[in-house]
Amino acid sequence: MSFGNLTPTIILYRGRKTNIKIKMLSSRLHQAALFLSLGLLCSSTSNARNIICDSSVLRDSTLSSKEILCTPLGDDSAAPALDGDLSDWANDVAKNRLALTSALGMLPYSSGDVSIMCTYDETKIYMAFEVPGPYRFNATDDHLCASISTMWRIGDNAQYMNMGGCPHVKYGEKCTEVPELCNPFRVDLGGHWELKTTEMGVEYGTDLTSGSGNDPIANKDDEWAVSPYCRPDDDDGLAANEWAGAWIHTNPNATDTTDHESYIFEMSRLLTTASELSDIQLEAGGTYDFGFAYWDPFESQDEGWSKAGHYVTGCSRDWVPLKLATESGEEPPSSVATTTNALQTAFYAVAFFAFAGLV
């Protein structure tokens, strides 16, 4: 799990690494696209990233949220039951839609965007993640099941890419102990869930007594990290697993994968925990840096998902602000209408793909 570990000269396209190269282009459209893409890439790498990851333009030109609003439960509202059924969520809870892009290649997840709902009461935060895609499950292999994780910024220097990005961790070698110099780069990886030992519609609860974030029953682990190579389960003297959750698929018996179907992960966590080392501490009115990751069980038909092959929010490089609103009537965060410059953006996207040899 890298949450945006980026190799700038390589695009990961349908599971294959494709080296960027200039091609002989016969049509005038492709020639124009080549010149535009050269100017685009030379002027700003970040501009190219923005175009590649603008999945709403590339797919259906709909509205896309840029932040997440977490609404407080009203006095007359009950907390949602953790069963995968979202019908008991309060009507004023916003459905925040965010694009998913590949962590390494920044290409959009082909099945669509993730929708995130968030609410909270005096003690817990409740989150629902709806990810479109066909059903797959295997009771002996996690890679052939869907998987998710959240990531929250704890340390002031924690980066979205490379799970905190601590420079004091040796690249490529798994650490046996988190270096103390890495404390400012800490991230909270809560609800990192792999599904093979679970069943649909069943709530799997917290574990507040074991002294570890590991979940030996449901593999719904509570972890922290400073690097992809330094990612333990919550393990300090105050550690616990404060996450509970359930999952379903809306159409597990579908034979036509073009049908509208989604995974729903419905989860909760205590707002505050005993461990400030490994857990983000949440309170009403606060805004927190957040990310979400999804592992697609169809990344490879034979082997399922790979560790680095996941899709993430934030255009594969940025945190998404998550705000715990103080009033239930607060307006949802502004959405960006991707149709405003859709023709222009789509044209530049074609230019980039022409340069990359993808059209």
C-alpha positions as CSV (number, residue, x, y, z in Angstrom):
1,M,0.0,0.0,0.0
2,S,1.7,3.2,-1.1
3,F,-1.1,5.9,-1.3
4,G,0.4,7.5,-4.3
5,N,3.9,6.1,-4.7
6,L,4.8,7.7,-8.0
7,T,7.2,6.8,-10.8
8,P,7.0,9.9,-13.1
9,T,8.3,8.4,-16.3
10,I,6.1,5.3,-16.4
11,I,2.4,4.9,-16.8
12,L,0.7,1.9,-15.3
13,Y,-2.0,1.0,-17.8
14,R,-4.3,-2.0,-17.3
15,G,-1.7,-3.8,-15.2
16,R,1.2,-3.3,-17.6
17,K,4.1,-0.8,-17.4
18,T,4.2,1.2,-20.6
19,N,7.3,3.3,-21.3
20,I,6.4,6.8,-22.6
21,K,7.6,7.2,-26.2
22,I,7.1,9.4,-29.2
23,K,5.3,7.7,-32.1
24,M,4.9,8.5,-35.8
25,L,1.4,10.0,-36.0
26,S,-0.3,9.9,-39.3
27,S,-3.4,12.0,-38.8
28,R,-3.4,15.8,-38.3
29,L,-5.3,15.4,-35.1
30,H,-2.5,13.2,-33.7
31,Q,0.2,15.6,-34.9
32,A,-1.6,18.5,-33.2
33,A,-2.0,16.4,-30.1
34,L,1.7,15.6,-30.0
35,F,2.7,19.3,-30.2
36,L,0.2,20.3,-27.5
37,S,1.3,17.5,-25.3
38,L,5.0,18.4,-25.6
39,G,4.2,21.9,-24.5
40,L,2.0,20.7,-21.7
41,L,4.5,18.2,-20.3
42,C,7.4,20.6,-20.6
43,S,5.6,23.4,-18.9
44,S,4.4,21.6,-15.9
45,T,4.3,18.0,-14.7
46,S,1.6,18.8,-12.2
47,N,-0.7,20.1,-15.1
48,A,-0.3,16.7,-16.8
49,R,-1.2,15.0,-13.5
50,N,-4.3,17.1,-13.2
51,I,-5.5,16.1,-16.7
52,I,-4.8,12.4,-16.3
53,C,-6.6,12.1,-13.0
54,D,-9.6,14.1,-14.0
55,S,-11.7,11.0,-14.2
56,S,-15.0,12.8,-14.3
57,V,-14.1,14.4,-17.6
58,L,-12.7,11.2,-19.0
59,R,-15.8,9.3,-18.1
60,D,-19.0,11.2,-17.7
61,S,-18.4,14.9,-16.9
62,T,-20.3,14.9,-13.6
63,L,-19.7,16.8,-10.4
64,S,-16.9,15.7,-8.2
65,S,-16.4,16.7,-4.5
66,K,-13.0,18.2,-3.5
67,E,-13.5,17.7,0.2
68,I,-15.6,15.6,2.6
69,L,-18.3,17.0,5.0
70,C,-19.0,14.9,8.1
71,T,-22.4,15.8,9.5
72,P,-23.3,15.6,13.2
73,L,-26.2,13.3,14.0
74,G,-29.3,15.2,15.0
75,D,-31.0,14.8,18.4
76,D,-33.7,12.7,16.8
77,S,-31.4,10.6,14.6
78,A,-30.1,7.2,15.5
79,A,-26.6,6.1,14.6
80,P,-26.6,3.9,11.5
81,A,-26.4,0.2,12.0
82,L,-23.3,-1.4,10.6
83,D,-24.8,-3.9,8.1
84,G,-24.1,-2.4,4.7
85,D,-27.6,-1.1,4.3
86,L,-27.5,2.7,3.9
87,S,-31.2,3.3,4.1
88,D,-31.0,4.2,7.8
89,W,-28.6,7.1,7.3
90,A,-30.0,10.6,8.0
91,N,-31.2,12.4,4.9
92,D,-29.0,15.4,5.5
93,V,-25.8,13.4,5.3
94,A,-23.9,14.4,2.2
95,K,-22.7,11.8,-0.3
96,N,-19.3,13.0,-1.2
97,R,-18.1,11.7,-4.6
98,L,-14.3,11.5,-5.2
99,A,-12.4,10.2,-8.2
100,L,-10.2,7.1,-7.8
101,T,-6.9,7.0,-9.7
102,S,-4.2,4.4,-9.7
103,A,-1.5,5.1,-7.1
104,L,1.3,4.6,-9.6
105,G,-0.1,5.7,-12.9
106,M,-2.8,8.3,-12.0
107,L,-5.2,6.7,-14.5
108,P,-8.9,6.6,-13.5
109,Y,-10.5,3.6,-12.0
110,S,-12.6,2.3,-14.8
111,S,-15.8,1.4,-12.8
112,G,-16.3,4.9,-11.4
113,D,-15.8,7.1,-8.4
114,V,-16.0,6.3,-4.7
115,S,-19.0,7.9,-2.8
116,I,-18.2,8.6,0.9
117,M,-20.8,9.4,3.6
118,C,-19.8,10.5,7.0
119,T,-21.6,11.4,10.2
120,Y,-20.7,11.4,13.9
121,D,-22.2,11.5,17.4
122,E,-20.6,12.2,20.8
123,T,-18.4,9.2,20.8
124,K,-18.0,7.8,17.3
125,I,-17.5,8.7,13.6
126,Y,-19.4,6.6,11.1
127,M,-18.3,6.3,7.5
128,A,-19.7,4.5,4.4
129,F,-17.7,3.9,1.3
130,E,-19.5,2.9,-1.9
131,V,-17.2,1.6,-4.6
132,P,-18.6,0.6,-8.0
133,G,-17.4,-2.7,-9.5
134,P,-18.4,-6.3,-10.0
135,Y,-18.3,-8.9,-7.2
136,R,-15.5,-11.2,-6.5
137,F,-14.8,-13.3,-3.4
138,N,-12.5,-16.1,-2.4
139,A,-12.4,-17.5,1.1
140,T,-8.8,-18.5,0.8
141,D,-7.1,-15.6,-1.0
142,D,-7.5,-12.0,0.0
143,H,-6.2,-10.8,-3.4
144,L,-9.3,-12.2,-5.0
145,C,-11.5,-10.1,-2.7
146,A,-12.0,-6.4,-2.6
147,S,-9.9,-4.5,0.0
148,I,-9.9,-0.9,1.4
149,S,-8.1,1.3,3.8
150,T,-8.3,4.9,5.1
151,M,-5.3,7.1,5.8
152,W,-5.2,10.1,8.1
153,R,-2.4,12.6,8.6
154,I,-1.1,12.7,12.2
155,G,2.4,14.1,11.9
156,D,2.9,17.7,10.7
157,N,5.4,16.5,8.0
158,A,3.4,13.5,6.9
159,Q,3.1,13.3,3.1
160,Y,0.2,11.7,1.2
161,M,2.6,9.9,-1.2
162,N,4.6,7.1,0.3
163,M,2.5,6.8,3.5
164,G,4.1,9.6,5.4
165,G,7.2,9.7,3.4
166,C,9.8,9.6,6.2
167,P,13.3,10.1,4.7
168,H,14.9,8.2,7.5
169,V,13.5,4.9,6.4
170,K,15.8,2.9,4.0
171,Y,14.1,2.4,0.7
172,G,13.1,-1.2,-0.1
173,E,13.9,-2.7,3.3
174,K,11.1,-3.4,5.8
175,C,11.9,-1.8,9.1
176,T,12.0,-3.7,12.4
177,E,11.4,-0.6,14.5
178,V,10.0,2.9,13.6
179,P,12.9,5.4,13.8
180,E,12.2,8.1,16.4
181,L,13.1,10.8,13.8
182,C,10.1,9.6,11.8
183,N,7.5,10.7,14.4
184,P,6.6,13.9,12.5
185,F,5.8,11.7,9.4
186,R,3.2,9.5,11.1
187,V,-0.1,8.5,9.3
188,D,-3.0,6.5,10.7
189,L,-4.0,3.6,8.5
190,G,-7.4,2.8,10.1
191,G,-9.8,0.1,8.8
192,H,-7.3,-1.6,6.5
193,W,-9.6,-4.4,5.6
194,E,-9.0,-7.6,3.7
195,L,-12.1,-9.8,3.4
196,K,-11.4,-13.5,2.9
197,T,-12.3,-14.5,6.5
198,T,-15.6,-12.4,6.5
199,E,-19.2,-12.7,5.4
200,M,-21.4,-10.1,3.8
201,G,-23.7,-8.1,6.1
202,V,-22.0,-9.2,9.3
203,E,-20.7,-6.6,11.7
204,Y,-17.2,-7.2,13.0
205,G,-16.5,-5.2,16.1
206,T,-13.7,-3.4,17.9
207,D,-11.0,-4.9,20.1
208,L,-10.2,-2.5,22.9
209,T,-8.3,-5.0,25.2
210,S,-5.7,-6.9,23.2
211,G,-3.1,-4.1,23.1
212,S,-2.8,-4.4,19.3
213,G,-4.4,-3.0,16.2
214,N,-4.3,-6.5,14.6
215,D,-7.7,-8.1,13.9
216,P,-7.1,-11.9,13.8
217,I,-10.8,-12.6,13.1
218,A,-11.9,-10.2,10.3
219,N,-8.4,-8.9,9.3
220,K,-9.8,-5.3,9.7
221,D,-6.5,-4.0,11.0
222,D,-5.7,-0.7,12.7
223,E,-2.2,0.3,11.6
224,W,0.1,3.3,11.5
225,A,3.0,4.1,9.2
226,V,5.8,6.5,8.3
227,S,6.7,4.8,5.0
228,P,5.5,1.8,2.9
229,Y,8.4,-0.1,4.4
230,C,7.6,0.9,8.0
231,R,3.9,0.0,8.6
232,P,3.2,-1.8,11.9
233,D,-0.2,-2.6,13.5
234,D,-0.9,-0.2,16.3
235,D,1.6,-1.4,18.8
236,D,2.4,1.1,21.6
237,G,1.4,0.6,25.2
238,L,-2.1,2.2,24.6
239,A,-2.9,0.5,21.3
240,A,-6.2,-1.1,20.5
241,N,-8.4,-1.6,17.4
242,E,-11.2,0.9,17.6
243,W,-12.7,0.2,14.1
244,A,-15.9,-1.8,13.6
245,G,-17.5,-2.5,10.2
246,A,-19.6,-4.5,7.8
247,W,-19.6,-4.9,4.0
248,I,-21.9,-6.0,1.3
249,H,-22.1,-6.1,-2.5
250,T,-25.3,-4.8,-4.1
251,N,-25.4,-7.5,-6.8
252,P,-23.2,-10.5,-6.0
253,N,-25.1,-12.8,-8.4
254,A,-24.7,-10.6,-11.5
255,T,-23.6,-12.3,-14.6
256,D,-23.4,-9.1,-16.6
257,T,-20.6,-6.9,-15.2
258,T,-22.0,-3.9,-17.0
259,D,-24.9,-3.8,-14.5
260,H,-24.8,-1.0,-11.9
261,E,-23.3,-2.7,-8.8
262,S,-21.1,-1.7,-5.9
263,Y,-19.3,-2.7,-2.8
264,I,-20.5,-0.9,0.3
265,F,-18.2,-0.7,3.4
266,E,-19.9,0.7,6.4
267,M,-17.6,1.4,9.3
268,S,-17.2,3.3,12.6
269,R,-14.4,4.3,14.9
270,L,-14.1,6.1,18.3
271,L,-13.6,9.8,17.8
272,T,-10.8,9.8,20.4
273,T,-8.6,6.9,21.4
274,A,-6.0,6.2,24.1
275,S,-3.1,6.2,21.7
276,E,-2.1,9.6,20.2
277,L,1.0,7.9,18.7
278,S,-0.9,5.7,16.2
279,D,-4.4,7.2,16.0
280,I,-5.8,10.5,14.7
281,Q,-7.8,12.3,17.4
282,L,-11.1,13.7,16.1
283,E,-13.3,16.5,17.5
284,A,-16.3,18.5,16.3
285,G,-15.3,21.5,14.2
286,G,-12.0,20.0,13.2
287,T,-10.7,19.5,9.6
288,Y,-8.4,16.6,9.0
289,D,-6.3,15.4,6.1
290,F,-7.7,12.2,4.8
291,G,-7.3,9.6,2.0
292,F,-9.0,6.4,0.9
293,A,-7.6,3.4,-1.0
294,Y,-9.3,0.6,-2.9
295,W,-7.8,-2.7,-4.1
296,D,-9.6,-4.1,-7.1
297,P,-10.0,-7.9,-7.1
298,F,-10.1,-7.8,-10.9
299,E,-6.8,-6.0,-11.3
300,S,-5.5,-9.3,-12.6
301,Q,-7.9,-12.0,-13.7
302,D,-5.7,-14.8,-12.3
303,E,-4.0,-13.2,-9.3
304,G,-6.4,-10.4,-8.2
305,W,-5.0,-7.2,-6.7
306,S,-1.3,-6.4,-6.1
307,K,0.0,-4.3,-3.2
308,A,1.0,-1.4,-5.4
309,G,-2.0,-1.7,-7.8
310,H,-4.5,0.1,-5.7
311,Y,-6.6,3.2,-6.5
312,V,-6.7,6.2,-4.2
313,T,-8.4,9.6,-3.8
314,G,-6.7,13.0,-4.0
315,C,-5.5,12.5,-7.6
316,S,-2.9,10.0,-6.4
317,R,-0.9,12.8,-4.6
318,D,-3.0,15.0,-2.3
319,W,-4.8,14.8,1.0
320,V,-8.6,15.4,0.9
321,P,-9.9,17.7,3.7
322,L,-12.5,16.0,5.9
323,K,-14.4,18.4,8.1
324,L,-16.5,17.5,11.1
325,A,-19.2,20.1,10.8
326,T,-20.7,21.5,14.0
327,E,-24.2,22.0,12.6
328,S,-26.3,19.4,10.8
329,G,-27.6,22.1,8.4
330,E,-24.2,23.1,7.2
331,E,-23.9,23.2,3.4
332,P,-22.0,20.3,1.8
333,P,-18.6,21.1,0.5
334,S,-18.5,22.8,-2.9
335,S,-18.2,20.6,-5.9
336,V,-16.3,21.4,-9.0
337,A,-18.2,21.2,-12.3
338,T,-15.9,19.3,-14.5
339,T,-18.1,20.2,-17.5
340,T,-17.0,23.9,-17.4
341,N,-14.0,23.4,-19.6
342,A,-14.7,19.8,-20.5
343,L,-13.9,20.3,-24.2
344,Q,-10.6,22.0,-23.5
345,T,-9.6,19.5,-20.8
346,A,-10.6,16.5,-22.8
347,F,-8.6,17.8,-25.8
348,Y,-5.5,18.2,-23.6
349,A,-6.1,14.7,-22.3
350,V,-6.1,13.4,-25.8
351,A,-2.9,15.3,-26.4
352,F,-1.2,13.7,-23.4
353,F,-2.3,10.2,-24.3
354,A,-1.1,10.7,-27.9
355,F,2.3,11.6,-26.6
356,A,2.3,8.6,-24.3
357,G,1.4,6.2,-27.1
358,L,-1.9,5.3,-25.7
359,V,-4.1,6.5,-28.6
